[in-house]
Amino acid sequence: MMVSQISAKGQITLPRRVRQALKLKPGDRVFFLVDEISVLLQPLAAINARALAGSLQRYAGARRAGPARAAVKKGVAGAAAQEG
């Protein structure tokens, strides 16, 4: 059994064993599912613009991809800027 205390701001620290079991790192996001007597904590998949960076690299050399490549780069840059 592991115990954590709630701070004055309503925050808790996840015990190391929980973070390791769920493979959580600083900045990862989690989902809370609350019912009448319990809470389920589940990691969210890291799907964001930074995670997708470089995923289209094998298509970067295609000659007809010029306008499409520019549009994708602009879209990815905009999404990354919004994420901070």
C-alpha positions as CSV (number, residue, x, y, z in Angstrom):
1,M,0.0,0.0,0.0
2,M,1.3,3.5,-0.9
3,V,0.1,6.7,0.6
4,S,0.4,10.3,-0.6
5,Q,-0.7,13.5,1.1
6,I,-2.8,16.3,-0.6
7,S,-1.1,19.7,-0.5
8,A,-2.9,23.0,0.3
9,K,-3.2,23.5,-3.5
10,G,-4.9,20.1,-4.0
11,Q,-1.8,18.5,-5.5
12,I,-0.3,15.1,-4.8
13,T,3.0,13.4,-5.5
14,L,2.8,10.1,-7.2
15,P,5.0,7.6,-5.5
16,R,8.0,6.5,-7.5
17,R,6.8,2.9,-7.8
18,V,3.5,4.2,-9.4
19,R,5.4,6.4,-11.8
20,Q,7.7,3.6,-12.8
21,A,4.9,1.1,-13.2
22,L,3.1,3.4,-15.5
23,K,6.3,4.6,-17.2
24,L,5.4,8.3,-16.4
25,K,7.9,11.1,-17.0
26,P,7.7,14.8,-16.1
27,G,5.3,16.5,-18.5
28,D,3.3,13.3,-19.2
29,R,-0.5,13.7,-19.1
30,V,-2.8,11.4,-17.2
31,F,-6.6,10.8,-17.3
32,F,-8.7,10.5,-14.2
33,L,-11.9,8.4,-14.2
34,V,-13.9,9.0,-11.0
35,D,-16.8,7.0,-9.7
36,E,-18.6,7.1,-6.4
37,I,-15.8,5.4,-4.3
38,S,-12.6,5.3,-6.4
39,V,-10.4,7.0,-8.9
40,L,-8.6,5.4,-11.9
41,L,-5.5,7.1,-13.1
42,Q,-4.4,6.2,-16.6
43,P,-1.6,7.7,-18.8
44,L,-2.6,9.5,-22.0
45,A,-0.8,8.8,-25.2
46,A,1.7,11.5,-26.1
47,I,0.2,12.5,-29.4
48,N,1.2,16.0,-30.1
49,A,3.1,17.9,-32.8
50,R,6.5,17.3,-31.2
51,A,5.8,13.6,-31.0
52,L,5.1,13.5,-34.7
53,A,8.1,15.6,-35.7
54,G,10.1,13.9,-38.5
55,S,7.4,11.3,-39.2
56,L,7.1,12.5,-42.8
57,Q,10.8,12.8,-43.3
58,R,11.0,9.9,-45.8
59,Y,8.6,11.8,-48.1
60,A,10.6,15.1,-47.8
61,G,12.7,14.3,-51.0
62,A,9.7,13.7,-53.3
63,R,9.7,16.3,-56.1
64,R,6.0,16.8,-56.3
65,A,5.7,17.3,-52.5
66,G,6.9,20.9,-52.6
67,P,3.6,22.7,-51.9
68,A,2.3,19.9,-49.6
69,R,5.6,19.8,-47.7
70,A,5.4,23.6,-47.1
71,A,1.8,23.3,-45.9
72,V,2.8,20.4,-43.5
73,K,5.8,22.3,-42.1
74,K,3.6,25.4,-41.5
75,G,0.9,23.3,-39.8
76,V,3.4,21.5,-37.6
77,A,5.1,24.7,-36.7
78,G,1.8,26.3,-35.7
79,A,0.8,23.3,-33.6
80,A,4.1,23.3,-31.8
81,A,3.9,27.0,-31.1
82,Q,0.5,26.6,-29.6
83,E,1.7,23.8,-27.3
84,G,4.4,26.1,-25.9
